[in-house]
Amino acid sequence: MCSRASSTNGYGALTWPPSSSGANRKPLTALTPSGRQVRCRRAGLPYPPPVDLVPAGRRAPLLFEALPELRGLPWTPLAHAPSPVERMDAIADWLGPGERWMKRDDRISPLYGGNKVRRYEFVLAEAQAAGKTRIVTAGGIASTQAQATALFGRALGFRVHVVLFDQPVTRFAKRALLVDAAAGAELEWGGGYVATTLRTARALLRERKASTLILPGAANPTANLGYVDAMLELDAQVRAGQMPRPDAIVLPTGSSGTLAALALGAAHLGWDTEIVGVRITTALATNRFTIAEVAAATDRFLCRRAPRGWTARRRQARWSIDPSALGPGYGHPTAEALEAIPQVERLLGVPGEVTYSAKALAAFRRLARAPRWQGKTLLFWCTLSSIVPPAPAEAAEALPPSLRRLLDAPETA
Ligand SMILES: Cc1ncc(COP(=O)(O)O)c(C=O)c1O
């Protein structure tokens, strides 16, 4: 197994780029949850970085204890849970007074953090159980899902094909492209949404039997179990006195799988906490009907798979949409998001990005100052990774020209 790295971003043990002496050029290996060693080296680059992929001592999600009927579902440990809950002291002056907390899913794995890791415990295990060897997915050029799929998919031995649609070119997007390529994903430029959909379908059909499709957001019921489980984790932390029960939980929302799952989890616990999704994309994609449908599908799945332990919760789920931070559209900078980027850095130690974290934090600040939430406990659920995988310049060679050209494009943020 690759050694555990010690730095705060999890990559301290790795010199990057590889030294000319070749010391870092020997292939690295990672241990899969099933105990298999996989080679991590692609395109001549040592990747993924040498960290513990599998959390030590995590045997099962809390959900399997709470709902034993779910125990037969495929699951593989990836999340180094529980993620801590902490006060948002670093930006208390910027937020204004009040009980303001955060849930640190930004460092839920030393390989890569953010809100894909908990859902991939179920999604990738399901693909393994079905005998799939290839993952096809799609996202924007700055997609965190593309990075998570490339990193965790490759580390578990899958081939990964990602179709990337256009969005404003930012520093974060350029970095994401290099990470995707260095991790060994096969990358394809998608263009607009329609062309990306067609290209994704074509990529899937090319090796239909071997492949599994992960849609943008991975918001299907199996994946959402990861965040129902996360809510049980938060409940345990509240009961242990680590923080008060929050009156509201705020997070950026796209496919809304995370929001819907947290809301169902809170309803299952009997909490009256409101889950506020800061909408970061068009209302056509994220609205009360799409969110209600994601919640209903997950609720139905749980009713079906755990009829004794789970009773329908979608009517009790308390969630709302905050559309105030979006601005001109998905990934487009706004003045307040640009102002929030350094606040994300003060909070998490890594620069924020405009698509999710900065817009959500700007909206969180507005809520924290609104009369309705005075005297209440608010929790910001950190969905961006603060683990920053190396983005070696050499990885540009593995990008197709249609994506490589973006590395020279002017940055909007
Ligand atoms: C950093 C970050 N936050 C929030 C989200 C939105 O999560 P969801 O698609 O579950 O709404 C995403 C989705 O990719 C994300 O990358």
The ligand as an ORCA input file, in Angstrom:
! r2SCAN-3c Opt
* xyz 0 1
  C     -18.421     21.236     -4.888
  C     -19.822     20.812     -5.182
  N     -20.810     21.230     -4.373
  C     -22.091     20.911     -4.623
  C     -22.435     20.145     -5.702
  C     -23.875     19.878     -5.969
  O     -24.252     18.641     -5.482
  P     -25.564     17.949     -6.031
  O     -25.307     17.623     -7.490
  O     -25.741     16.750     -5.189
  O     -26.663     18.926     -5.903
  C     -21.453     19.667     -6.552
  C     -21.805     18.837     -7.707
  O     -20.989     18.403     -8.471
  C     -20.113     20.011     -6.284
  O     -19.107     19.619     -7.082
*
